[in-house]
Amino acid sequence: MTKLTPFMLSARASIHSLREQRDQALSSSVPAPTPVPTATSPPPCDKSRNFVLADMDGRDTRDNRACASCISKLAPGEVGQVNWHLAKDQACRLCQVADIEPAAFTKPFCDFLAENPTIFHTVEYFTKKLNQLGFQEVQPGGKYWVTRNGSSLIAFTVGKAYKPGNGVAIIGGHIDALTAKLKPVSTKPNKAGYVELGVAPYAGALNQTWWDRDLSIGGRVVVRDEETGKTSTKLVKLDWPIAKIPTLAPHFGVGMMGTNNAETQAVPIIGLESTKNTPSEPLAPAGSFVNTQPPRLVQLIAKELSIESYASIVNWELELYDSQPAQTGGLDKEFIFAGRIDDKICSWSALTGLLAATNDEGEGSIKLVALFDDEEIGSLLRQGARGNFLPNIIERTVEALNPQTFGPGLIGQTYAKSFLLSADVTHAGNPNFLEKYLTEHVPKLNVGIVICSDSNGHMTTDAVSTAILQRVGKLSGCETQLFQIRNDSRSGGTIGPALSSMMGVRSADAGLPQLSMHSIRATTGSLDPGLGVKFFKGFLDNWEKVDAEWH
């Protein structure tokens, strides 16, 4: 179910909560004593932070190897999930995470991609991680998260030394990906004995890379409880291939590359006609939503969600996705092959960087990560970057922290001291098409963040913001790369221009490189998710210092 933000549900409670935090931070020079864990109480959240960042919960203990020093800091329920035995050539995963070593984040990122195929699953995953590390939706304290539509997410921390007018270190990304969504009426007449499914492309999906792929179905289902009359949403994903868009054999003399009609010739098949398994009567009373969908698909979804009454399904937002899991590959497993890398990689790395960020007594900025839906189709919907989600959250937060002095001057001062890092994937150098790149702008995998420029304003990077990100990289021990597209090619766009112009904040575009952008299956470096975590953490932790260096 879509979670309402504390600012929507209880502005007074939120203001009171943040005001208490401000008063405690500004009026007391003596930090509160740290609670001492007892044998029966779990340690504070930061004691187990590395366990959460390493994504060890519920995993095979053979992969959860750690040293005795790290294990001694875990909660009792975590200790039983960790393997104490380290071979001579094995490193402690918890030590690696503590040191933000990029290799420690390869497996967690691959597992994340495989287990969260839709945008709704992605938001649920992120909110779970936030909750595990002390971020709460409606509670006093300095760590918050809010969602909109169940498909966009903002998470932020308020520095303990926050003062009126302090800036916000913002990382903005998108978590939507190219897909094909089921149509409002997805039932199609059977042809040649096949059951077909009516779908519509989202952004550039259903291109030729989607043909002959193993596709499954997932998303959210709107359910009305017939006893209580309450309506909620449930997430579903079918973990095996359901659909296939078959190509035509070349023997027919028809080319398959770019010549097919997306409405009539890119229709997925989901089964064979079967009088035995197909219901002879409608599944629900006349006018019910489920009567507009393939009956056997409705039955399958209902079974997965333990729904007994088909009529209680009032609608759904389901989509196709590549069912093959993310995996490492290459001679030395230096690649990640996966679907939905654009832009799950930057979003995952940014959110993980926020979770790993410091929270020292002297820090006064707000550290914020905003992950949006609908970037691939222009960001114009309310959960997109062009909606009011991000500026609304920032302005309400500043108001809550400064109820007596809030006004246009204060919010203007806040934005003037803020910086937006617009994080999206960029193009790694493709060795088969190097003539399409500028020789000085060929990003490499497993090297580091790429700072992207565009002279026509499709991206926000300029000389000042480039210098800022390069300084962040130096302070964080991260290498940075540069990319700009050739004059005879078309640059893509990002959320950066819309957000930076809306709020007036300084901004730069930077992201991690990948091959095969907008393909159903792409390639990035196995170290790139971890390199992203290291850089984004460095940006959040060092923004105040870097900003203070500028006149």
N, C-alpha and C positions, 0 to 999 in steps of 0.2 A: 504494500500500500504506500502511496506517496506520502512522505513525511512532511508535515507542516513545520515551518521554521519557528523558532522561539520568537522571532520578530513578528511573525504573523499571528501566532496564538496568544502571546502575552508580552506585549511591549513593555508594560510596567515591570513585570518580573525580570525581563532581560536587562532593563535599565538599572533596576535595583542590584542585580547580580554584578554587572560590570562596574557600577558605581562603588560597590563594596570593595571590589578588587582594586580600583583606583585609589580609594581612600587608604586601604591597607598598604599599598605600595608607596604612596607619597607621604603618609603620616608616620610611618614606622621605619626607623633606620636599622632596627634589629630584626633579622629574618626569623621567621617562625621555626621552632625546633623541628627537625626531621623525625617523624615517628620511627620507633625502633621495631622492626618486625619481630613477631613472636613465633613460637613453634607452630602455632595453630593459625596464624594469619599470614596471608600472602604478602610478599614484599611490595613496595611501591611500584607503580607502573614502570618507572624507568629502569628498575632492576631487571625486568623481563623484556625490555624493549628490543634487545638484540634477538631474543627468541621469536618475537613477533615479526621483526624485519627479515629474519632468516626464513620465515614461513615454515617453521618446523611443526606447528600444531597439526596433529593427525597424520603426519607423514610417516613413511617407512623409517624405522629407527636406523636402518643401515645407511641412510643418507644423512642422518642427524648426528654426526660425530662431533664431539666437543671435548675440551680439556677439563680437568678437574676444577680449575680455578673458575671457569665460566659456569660450570654446572652448580657450583656451590652458591651462586647468586640467583638461581632459578627458583620459582615457586614449586611446591611439592608436586602439583599436577603436571608441571613441565619436566621435572627431573625424570619421570618414568618414560618420557618420549625421546630421551636423548641417549645415544650410544657412547659409553665411556671409553671404548677401545679405539685408540688412535694408532694406526700403523706409522712406521717411520716416515713414510712419504705423504702422510695425510695431515692436512691443516685443520685446526679447529674452526668450524664454520662460524661460531659465535665470535671468536677473535677476529675473523675476517670481516664480519659485519661491523664490529666495533671500530675497526680501522677503515671502514668504507672501501674495502678492496673490491674492485669491479667484478672479479670472478665470483664473488659470493652471491651476486644477484642474478646470475644467468638462469639457474634453475627456478628460483621464485618467479621470475618474469615469464618463463615458458609455461609454468603451471598456471599462472594467472591468465595467460592468453587462452590456454586450453579449457579452463574451467569456467570462464566468464565470456561466453560468445556474444551476448547482446549487451546493449548499452545499459539496460536495466540491471542485468547481473553485475556489470562493472560497478555501478553506483552502490549496489548492495555490498559488494566486496570491499569497496573503499570505506564505507561507513562502518563495517565490521572491524576493519583494521584501526580506524580512528577510535572507536569505542574501546578496543582492547588497550589502547595507550592513553586513555584518560580523556579523550575528546568526548564531549557530551552535548546533547541537543538542548536540554533545558536544565542547567545546573550552574550554581556559582563556580567561578574559576576563570582560568585564562585560556582554555582551549575549547573551540566550538566547531560545529559543522552544521550546514544547512543544505537542503536539497530543493530542487524545483522540478516538478513533473516526474520525479523518480529517474530523471535522465540527465540532470546537471547537478553539480556539487560544488560547494565552496567550503573550505576548511581553513581555519586561521587560529593563530595564537596571539595574545596580547602580551608584550614584553612587561616584565615586572617593574621596570623603571619608566613606563610610559608616561609622557607628559603631553599636554594639549598641543596639537599641531605637529606631533611626530608623524613621520611618513609610514607608508605601507610598502613592503617588499612583495610584489605581486608576481606570481607565475601563472599565466593563463594558457590553457590548452584545450583540446577537444577530444571527446571519447566516442563520438559517433564514427562509423566506418561505412564504406560502400556496402550496400546489401540489397536484397530484393524483399519487399514486404508483401504479405498477403493482401489481396484486394478486399474491400468491404464485402463483396460477394466473390468468394474464391472458388466456388464450384464451377466446373466447366463440363460440357458434354463429353462423354467418353468417346475416344477415337481409336479405331483399330484395336480395341480391347484394352486400352490403357486408361487409367484414372489420371487426369491431369489437374494441375493446380494453377489458379489464377494469381499471378504475382505482378508487382510493379517495381521497376528499378528505383532505388534510392541513390541519388547522385549518378555515378557512372557505372553502377553494377549492371549485370547481365551482359557485359562485354564478352569477347571471345574467350577470356581466361576463365570464365565461369562454366563453359561447356565441358561436359564429361567429368565434372568434379563430384566428389561425394558430399552431398549437401544434407544438412539436418535442419531442424526447425526449433526455434526458441523465441522467447519474449515474455510478455505479461498478459494475463487473462483477467478480465473484470468479472467478478462473481458477486451475485446478490444472494445473501442468506434468506431463504424463503421463510424461515421462522422468525427472525428478528427484523427483517427488512433492511438490514445494513449491507452496504456495498463495499467491497474491498478488491485489492488486486493480488494476484499470486504469480510468481515467476515459474516458468517451465522451460526445460530444454530436453530435447530427445537426443540421447547420447549415441545414436547410431545413424547411419545415413538413411534418409527418408526419400530424398528427391535426387533427380538426375536430369540435366538438360542434354539430350543426346545430339551429337553432331551427325551430319550426313556423310556417308562414305564418299571418298573422292571418285569412285567408279561412276557416280551419277553425273560427273562433269560440272558440278556446282561448287564454286569456291566457298569456303567457310569463314574466311577472315574478313569481317567487317561488311558482309553483304546480306546479312540476315535481318529479317523483320523482327524487332524486339517484342512485338505484340503477338505475332502468330507463329514465329519460328524459334523462339527462345522460351518455350513453355515447359516447365519441369513435369516429368512423369513421377507419380508417387506410388503407383501400384498397378495391378492388373484387375480388370473387371472380374467380379466374383459374386455370383448370386448367393453363394453360401454365406459369405461374411457381410454382405451389404444389407442393412436393414430394409425391410419391405415397406415400412411405414415411417413417416417423419419422426425425428427424435424428440420433438417438442411440439407444443400447441402452435397453431397457425400464427405467423408473425414473429416467432422466436428467432433470435439471431442465429442459432446453431443450424437452422434449416437452410441458411444461405451458404453453409460450409460443407465440404466433403464429409459425409456421415462417418466414415471410418476414421478420419482424422479427428473429428470431434470425440469419438469414443476413445481414441488413443490419448488425447490430451486430458480428458476427464479421468481416465484410469491413472495417468501419471500424477494427477493432483488429488486423487481420492474424492472426486466429485460424483455424487450419486445421481443427482438430478441434472440432466442436460439443460433444462430450461433455466437453471440458475446461472449459466454462462451467458452474460448479457452482451459481451463484446470481447475482442482481444486485439492485441498488436503483436503479431507474430512475423518472423522473418526467416529467411534462409541464411545459413552460414556454413562455411567449409568445416566439415567435421574432423578433418585430419588434425591431430594435435601439433602444437609447436614443438620443434625439436632442434637439437644442435646437429651440425653437420660440418663437412670439410675434413681435410686430412688430419687436422689437429682439433677438430670440433670448434673452429674459430667463427662459424656462422650460426645464426638462428634462422631457420626456415619456418615461416608461420603466416597465417592469415591475420588481418586486422592490426598489423604493426602500425599503420597510419590511423590514428595517432595514439594508439594505446601505449606505445613505448615512451613518449615524452610525458604523457599524463601519469603513467605508473611511476616513472622515475621522479617526477616532480612531487607527487603525493608521498612517495617513500622518502624523498629528501626532506619534506616537512616533518614527517614522523621522526626522522633522525636528527633534526636540527637541534641546536643548543637552546637552552632556556636559562641563561645566566642572569644573575641579579642585576647586572648593569645594562642589560639590553632594554631598549625603550621603543623599538619599532613593532609594528604589527606584521607578522609573517603570514602570507595568505597564498593559497593555491585555489584557483578557480578552473573547473573542468566543465566544458559546455557540450551541449547537444547541437546538432543541426549546422555545424560548420561546413560540412560538405555540400550543403544546399543553400548557403548564403547567410546563415545565422540570424534570420529575421524573425523566427518564432520566439515566444516569450522565454523559452529555456535556452535560447541561443545567445551568443555574445553581444548581439545588437539589441537585446532586450535590456531591461533595467536591473537585472539580477545583481550584477557585481556592484555598480555604483550605489544601488539601494542598500546593499549589505554594508558597504564601507561607510556610507553616510549615517545609517542607523547605529552602527558601532561607535563612530565618533560622537554622535549625539548622546549615546548611552554613557560614554566615558566622560563627557563634558556637558552635563545637562544645564549648567548655569551659563556657560559661555558659548554654546553651540550656535552657529550661524554661518552665513556665506563666507565670511572672512576665515573662520576656522577650517571649514572644509576645503577652502581654496588653499590655505597654508598646508593642510595635510596632503593634498594632491601635488602641490609644488615640491614636497619633500619625498614623493613616492616615485617608484619605478616599476614599469611593467616589462617583464620578460615574456614575450609571446613565443611559446614553445610549440613547434610543430616539426614534423619530419622534413628532411630535405633530401636532395638527390646525391647519393654516393656515385662516384665515378664508375661508369659502366665500360669495361675494357673493350667491348665490341662496338662501342659508339663514341669513342673519345673525341671524334671530330665534332660532336655536338656540345662539347664543353670548352670553356676557356681554360687554357693550359695552366693558368695560375689559380684556378678555382675548381679543383677536382677533389672533393672530400673523400676521405678514406674511412673504411670501417675500423673499429677498435682503436681509434686515435683520440676522439673527443668531440665535444660540442662544436657545431658549425654555426658561425655567425653569418646570417643571410642578408643580402642587400638587394634592393630593386630601385632603380632610378625613377620609376614612374609611380611610386607610392603604394605598390601592392604590399610592401612590407615597411616597417617603421624605422629600420636601422639607419643611423647617420653616424658622423664621425665621433660625436660625443658619446653616444650609446655604445658604439663599438669599443671605444677606449674604456668605458665602464666595465663591459663584459670581459675584456682582456685583462683588466685589473683584477676582477673577481677570479678569473682563471689562475692568475699568478698567485694570489693569496691562498687559493684552494689547492694548488699543486695540480692544476688541470691544463692540458694543452687545448688550445682552441684552433679552429680552422675557419676559412672564409669561403663563401660561395656567392657567385652572381651568375645569372644565366646569360647566354649570348644574346646579342641584339637582334638576331634573326630567329629567336625562339620566344615562346610566350611564357611569362612568369605566372606561377600560381599565386593565390592570395592567402592571407591568414586572418586571424581575429585581431591582430595587432592594430591595424589602422582604425577600425571601428571603436575599439576600447580606448585607445590612447587619445583619439579626438574627442570622444565622449567625456572623458575625465580630465583631459589636459595634462596627463602625466608623461614624463619621459619614457621612452620605450625602445626596445630592440627586439628583433626577431632572431631566434636561434633554435636549433634543434639537432636531433640525432640523424645520421645519414642512413639511407636504405636503398636497396636496389628494387626495381619493379614496382614503383609507386603506382597505385590504382589497379594493380593486379589482385586477383583473389588470393594469391600466394606471393609473399615478398621475402626479402632477405636483409638481415642486418647483422652486425657483429655480435658475437656472444658476450663481449665485454661492454658493449654499448649501453645496455640498461644500467649497469653499475657505474659506468663513466657519467651517465646522466644523473644518477643519484648523487654522485660526488660533486658535480658542478652545481646542481640545483640546491643542494644543502649549503654549498659554499656561497652561493648568491644570497640565500636567506640569512645566513649567519654573518656575512660581511657587508651587507648593504649599508648599514649605518656608518661603518668605518669608511667605505668608499665614498659615500655621499659627503662625509665631513671633509674629504680631501679636495673637494671642488669649491671654488669661490662662487 
